C-alpha cells in the first residue's frame, strides 16, 4: 500500500488507527492534565544518532497538541543537535513504576523537523509554558509499535507504518 499523505503526523495516524493511537497517547501521558505550575512530567527515552552514527539515548518530555506529537528540548542540547543534523529518532514511553506496564510497551519512530515559525512556537509556549529558550520539533511518524502480554499466554506485537493497517503478531 502507498501512503495516502506524506508526511504522517499524529493526527493522520490517530485518524487511521484511533484505538492504537489512544493507547499509545495514554502510555505517554498525553491525556493527563497538567497544572501550569508543573514544570516537569514523565520522562521518556529518546534515541537519536550522534555525529559518528552511534546511538544516543536521552530523557525527554513529549506533548500531544493540535494533532501533533511535539518534542521540546533545551537550546543546544546534544539531542537537539543530533536531530538538527539527522532528523531520525525513536521514542519509547517510560514504563512507569513497577513491572506491570499497563497498556504495554510503546515506541514511536520517525523524523523530527524543527519549528522556527513564531506563531507556532508562541501557541506552544502559551499551552505548555516551557523554560525559555528552547528547541521545538514537530514529528513525522514512520512506525508505531505496541508490545504487550495477552491472557498471560501470548506476547502481542502491534506494528503500524504509514499507509498500512496495523499488523498484529501473537507468539506463545
N, C-alpha and C positions, 0 to 999 in steps of 0.2 A: 504494500500500500504506500501511497505517497502522502506526504504531509499536506493537510488542507491549508495550512498557512505557515509562514516562516517569519520570524521565529515564534516558537510556542512559549507564551508567558504563563503565569499561574492561572489566569482567568480562562485561557483556552484549554488548559489541562483540566481544570475544575469543571468546565462545561462538558468536556468529552468523557470524563470519568469522575462524576461527583462523589461517589461512595469512597473511592480510594483517596481522592483529594481531601475529603473531610477527615478521614482517619489520619492522613499524613499531617494535615494542618494542626489537628488536635495534639498529635505527638510532639510537634514543635512548639506547642503552647500558643498557637495562633489565635485561638478563640478565648484565651484568658484575658479578662480585662485587667489593665494596669493603671495604677494611680499616677497622676502627673509627678508626684514626689518620688516615685520609684525610679531609680536610675539604672538598676541592673536586673536583668531577668535571667532565665536559664541559659547557660552557655551550651552551645552545641559545638560540634567539631567540624571545622572547615579544612579541607585538603586543597592545597594549591601546588603549583610547580615552581621550584626555585630556578634561578638563572641557569644552573647546570643540569636541569631536568629532573633532579631528585625531588621526592615529595616533601612537603612541609605541612604539618597539622597545627592548627591554632584554634583557640576558643573564640566563639562568636555568638552574638545575639542576632536573631533574624526577625523580620516583620512581614506579615501578610497584610497589605493595604492596597486599596484601589485596584484589585485584580493582579497585583504584582507580588513577587517574593523579593524583598529588599535585603541587601547586605550593607550594613553601615560599619565603618571602622575608622580608627584614629588616623590622622594625616601621616603619611609616610611610614605607616606600619609595614612590616615585611610582607604580610598577607596582601595589603593593598598594592604594594609594589609588584608582587607576584602577579596579581590579577591584571594590572595595567600592562605588564609585559606579555603575559599569556593568560587569556581570559577563562581557561578551563578550570572547573572546580568540581569537588564532590563535597556534599554536606550531609553529616549524619546527626540525627537527633540525639540529644542527651538521653541516655537510658533511664535516668531518674533514680530514685532511691531503691535499694534492694535489687533483686534479680527478676522481679515479676514482668517487667517490660510490658505493662498493659498497652495494648494496641500494636505491639510488635516493634521490631527494629525497622526504622525507615531511613532511606537515603535518597538524596536528590543530586543528580549530576547535571552539569550544563556549562554555560558560558556566562560571564558577568560583564556587563557593559557599564562603564562609569557614567553617572548622570552629572552633567555640567550645567544644564539649563536652570536658571534661577527660580522660575515658578514651581518646577517640580521639587527642587530642594526645599523651597520655602514651605510648600504644602507638607512635605515630610517632617520638617522641623516643627511645624505647628502641631502635628499629630503626635510625634514621638518625643520631642524635646531632647534630642541627643546633645552630648557635650560638643562644643564648637571648638575649632573647625573639625570637619570630618569628610571622609570619602563616602559616597553613596553609589551603590551598584544595583542596577536592575538585572534580573536573571532571565536567561533564555534556557528553557529546560531541554535536556537531551535524554534523560531517563529518570524514572521514579521507581524505587524498589521498596517493597514491604515484605519482611520475613517474620513469621510468627508460628507458634505451635497450636495445632488444632486438635481438640479432644485428647490431649496427651499422647497422641499416636502419630500425628503427621507433622512434618516440617513443611510449611506452605510458603512459597515464594511467589509474590505478585510482581510482575515487571511490566511497566508501561514505557513506550517510546512514542515520540510524536507521529501521529497519523496511524497508529496501530491500536487495536484494542488491548486491554490488559491481558497478559498471558499469565496463567496460574499453573504452577508446578507443585505437586504434592509428593513427598517422599516419606516413607516409613522409617 
